[in-house]
């Protein structure tokens, strides 16, 4: 029995990055031997065990063979005869196909260290094209390591294009796709994830609504970058730069989908794009079974982001409707995330990345004014039921009028 550290732990150590998760592969062992040493089995499809003390995962060396469509369409074979090199060749990228023993002696049969130095994301073998999930994984790694200068090798991009055109991407489950998408959006350069998907034709398959934004012009006075797709990537980049949570980043990616529906003869204006985009946002949310908090914020940002930009001009009644739509009394955090998404949208424009966004503080002040209306005095005056609701609304409107007057002096 020989045990090796493999994959990301080896890659990140060589890159000088912190190592968080460690994967181990065991060569020359049987399931019975692992159980005898106190390892606990967890793998349903292939033999994976938890270490009796550390709880880390140890997998028996295995080979795999394509047996069906999609990410799960593989047959695995684990036995003491499977070599370390045979286990490593089934991995996706050369930089993930290295192993080291307890003395940090490196086993690198597919030149992963060379590709690390060349800053290349390159596939290990032609079997790469058998697993559609790898398209998303490579795009995610491109987003993670873009700041270090990594790019996708041309021959790997060609295989990703082949996968995109094969129909295999449609076989991915929503859960697996969302896991990769959400992880990629939380990387330092999430816009690179979208760029790589677009470069290999996968964006058109997975998110045609986002792909349709490229080449669609906007008014240069508001959008010096002009192209809606380029703007969307810039907004996503700003969201990462400002360390926004996943909910905000997802909303940033989808906020302008309605512009992809504008007829060409109406370009570069996009009248009512906020409402037109809602059905598209809903469709993308459903396609990937997106978590509810991400779904809700994306729809609200899609519908109201232009309200956010025009906050200082809104009538108190419109402002109150906006606040009610977000249920700011019970869900204050969601309104904060809306404000953040609006600010990222404003900053995601060529040459305007550093501009101030006074609308943010104005909206926060408006929310505070509306929340300051106390319900108890109204109950004491005898208001109840629908009448109480109407009176609360009147008092909040009065508070917002006072707020607007006070801030416009």
N, C-alpha and C positions, 0 to 999 in steps of 0.2 A: 504493500500500500504506500503510494507516494502522494503527498498533498501539495497543491500549488495555489498561490493567490493568482487570480485571473481578472481580465477585463478592466473595468473602470478604475479599480484601486491601483493597478500597475500603471495605467495610462496617466492618471492624475499625479502619482508620485513622480513620474518622469517629467511631467510638466511643471513640477514644483507647486502644484495646487493641493489644498487640503483634501485628505482622503476621508470620506464619510462612511460609505457602505463598502464592505469587503465581501467579495464572492470567492468561494473556494471550489476547486475541482479535485476529485479524488481519482487517481489512476491505479488500476490493478486491484480493485476491491470488489467484493460482492455485497449485496444487500444484507446478507446474514452477518458478514463481518462488521458492517456498520452498526447493526442492531446490537451485536455482542459488545461493542465498545460504548454502548449507552446512547447512541444517536437516535433521535426521534424522527420517524418518517413523516413527510408533509406533502410530497409530490403526488399528484393524481396521475399525470401523464408520464412522468419519468422519475427516477429515484433521486429525490432531494431530501436531505436530512438536516435537522437542527442539532447543533453542537450541544452536548449535555450541560455545559457550563455557560458558554458565551451566548448561546442562542443563535449564532450566525449560521447561514445556510451553506451546506456542503453538498455538491452534486456529483454523482458518479459520472466519469467521463462517458460521453455518448456520441453516437452518430445520428444523423436524421435523414429522412428521405421524403420527398414530396409525395403526398398520397391523396390530396384533395385541394379544393379552392381555399384561398384566404389564409389568414394568420394561423389558424388552427389545423390546417390541412397537412400535417406531417406525422410520420411514423418514426418513433425514436427507438434506438437500440443501445442499451447500456450493458457492458460486460467487462470483466477484468482484462480482456484482450484489446479493448479500445485504447489507442495511444493518446498521449497529450496532443500531438500534432493533428490527429483526426478529430479530437474534440474542438480544437481551436479553429479548424478550417470551416466549421459550420457557423462561425460568428459573422457579424455583419461587416465591420470595418477592420482594417489592419491594425489600427491603433487600439482596438478592443480585443485583438487576438494575440495578446502577449501574456506570458505567465512568468511567475518567479517563485523559487523555492524559499525555504526559511532562511537561506543565506543571501537572499536577494540576487541569486544567479538568474539571469534573464533567459527565457526560452522565447525566441522571436522568429518562427519559421517563415512568416509572411511579410517581414520587413516593416513592422509597425513603428519601430523606433526611427527608421529612415523617414517614414511619412510624417511622424511627429515633428521631426526637424524641418521637413519641407512644408509643414503646415498644410498637409493634404488629407482630406477625408476620402479614402479609397476602399473599394470593396475587396473582400478577401478572395472570393472565388465567383465564378459565373452563377453558382447556386444562390447568390444574393437576389437574383431576379425571381426566385421562387416565393419570396415572402413579401407581400405588399406593404406590411407594416413598416418595412425598412425605409420606404420612401419618406414616411413621416419622421422616423427616427433620425435619418441622416439630415433632414432639414432642421430638426431640433438641435442636433450636434453642431450644425453650421451656425445656428443662432447662439449657442452657448459659447463657441470658441471663435466667433467672428472678431472679437476684440484682440485675440492673439494672432489674427491674420490668417486663420484657416479658411480654405475654400474647398468646394467639392471637385474631385478629379473629373475631368471631362468624360472619361470612360465610365465612371460611376454614374454621372448625370445621364449618360446615354442609356444605361440600364434602368434608371429611375423613369426615364421617358418611356422606355419599352413597357415597364410595369403599368404606367399611367394609361397607356393606350390599349393594354391587354384586357381591361375589364375587371382585373383582379382587385382593384381598389374598392369596387362596389361590394366585395365580399367581406370587407372589414366590418366588425360589429361597431355600433355607435359608441359603446363603452371603451373599446380599445382606441378608437380614433380620438375620442375626447380626452382620454388619459394623455396621449401624446400632444394634442393641441394645447391642452391646459398647461402642461409642463413647459412646452415651447414658449407660450405667451409670457411665462414668468422668468424667462431667461433675460440676460442683459441686453440682447439685441433681437427682440422678437420679430421685428420687421424683416430680418434676414430669413426667418422661417418661411414667411409668406413669399419672399422673393425667390427662394429656392423651389418651393412648390410650384410657383408660376413658371420658373425656368424649365421645369421638367414636364409641364402639362398637367400636374396633379391638382393644382388649384381649380382649374376648369372642371375637373371631375368632382372634387370634394366640396368646393364652395364656389360654384359658378356665379353666385351673386356678388362675391368679392372680386372675382376675376373680371367681371363685366365693367368694373369701375375704371380699369386702365384704358386710357385713350379717350375718356369722357372729359371734356373741358369744363372749367368753371370760370366765373368772371374774374379777370386778372386783378381788379381793384381789391377784391377780398381775398383772392387766392393767387399770389404771385407765382406759385408752382404750377398753376393751371390744371394739371392732370389730377382727376379725382382719386385715382389709384395711388399716385405718388403722395397725395395729401393724406390718405388713410394710413400709409406706412409711416409718414412723419408723425402723425398723431400717436400711433402705437409706440414709436421711438420715444416721444416725449413722455408717454405714460411709464415707460421703463426707466427713463432718466429720473423721473420724479418718484420712483419706487411705489407706483400705484398697485393696489391689489388686483387679483384676477378679475373680479367683477368689473372694475373700471377698464381694464385692458380689453376684455371681451366686448364691452360696450363701445370702446374706441374703434375696434375693428369693424363693427357693424353699423355705426351711427349714420353713415351716408349711403346705405344700400339703395335707397330710393332714387338716387341720381343715375343709377344704371338703367332706370326705366324711362328717363326723359327722352322723348323723340328728338332726333338729331336736329330737326328744323327749329327746335326751341332752345338749343344750346347757345350760349353757355349758361343760360338761366335755368333754374330747376324749381319751378313753382310747385309748392305742396309736396316736395320730395320727402318731407318728414312723415306724412301720412301714407304716401305711396310705399315707403320702405317698410312699414310695419308688417305686411304679409310676408315679405322676404326675410325679415329678422325672425319672425315666428317659424318660418320654414327651416332656417338654419338651426335654430334652437331645438326644434323637434328632431331634425336629422341626426344630431349628435347626442340627443337626450341630455342636454345641458342642465346642470343644477339650477334649481329654481331661482336662487338669488342672482345668478348671472343672467338668466332669462329675463327676469323682471327689470333689472337695471338696463339691459340692452334695449328693451322695448320703450322704457321711459325716456332714455337718452335719445333714442331715435325720434321719438315724437316731440320732445320738448327742448332739444339742444339749442334751437334758434331762439326760443324764449329766454334761455340762459344768457345768450349773447346780447339780447335786447332788454335785459332785466331793468336797467336804469330808465327805460322809456315806458315800461309796462304800466297800465292803469292799475290802481289798487285792486280792482275787482278781478283783473286777469292774474295779478300776482297771487291773490287769494286762491283762485282756481288751481294755479300751479302748485301751491303749497298743499292744497287738499289732495291733489292727484298723487302726491308722494307720501301722504299720510304722515306728515312730519311730526305729529304729536306722539305716535306710537313707533314710528320708524325713522328717527332722526339720522341714523347712520346712512341710510339709503340716500337721503337728500344731500349729505356731505359728499357721497360718491358721485352723485349727479353733478354737483358743482365741480368736482375734480375732473370729470370727463369733459365738461364744457371748457374748462381751462386748458386741458390738453388739446382739445380741438382748436382753440384759438391760437395756441402756440405751435401747432403742427402746420405752419405755413412758412414758406421760404423767406428767410430774413426777418421773421417776426417771432422767433423762438423765445426771445428774452423780454418781450413786451409785457407790461403789467396787465392784470385782469381785475379791475375794480369791481366787476360784477360779482365776484366771489364773496367779498365782504358785504356787499349790498344785499345779496340773497341770504346770507347768514343773519344779517340784521333784521331782514323782513321776517324770517322764520322765528327769531327771538320775539319780535313784536307780536306776532300772531299767537305764539305760545304763552305770552304774558297775560292773556285774557283769562281771568279766573272764573270758574264755573260756579263755585259755591255761592257767591253773592246773587247770581241769577236764580239759583234754586231757592234761595231765601226770599226772593221777590215773588215766588210762586210759579215760575216757568217750569214746564215739564213736557215730556213727549216731543212731538214735532215742533211745538212752539219754542221749546228750549233750544233745539237745534238751530232754528232760524235766528233766535236771539244771540246765540253764540257766534253765528256767522256774521250778524250785524256788528257785534262788538269787535270781532276780529278785523272786519273791513274798516271800522273806525280807527282801530289801532294802526292798520297799514296806511291809511290816509295821513294820519299824524306822523308816521315814520317817514313817508315820502316827502311831506312838507319840511320836516326837520332836516332831512339829508339833502334837499335841493336848494337850501339857503346858501 
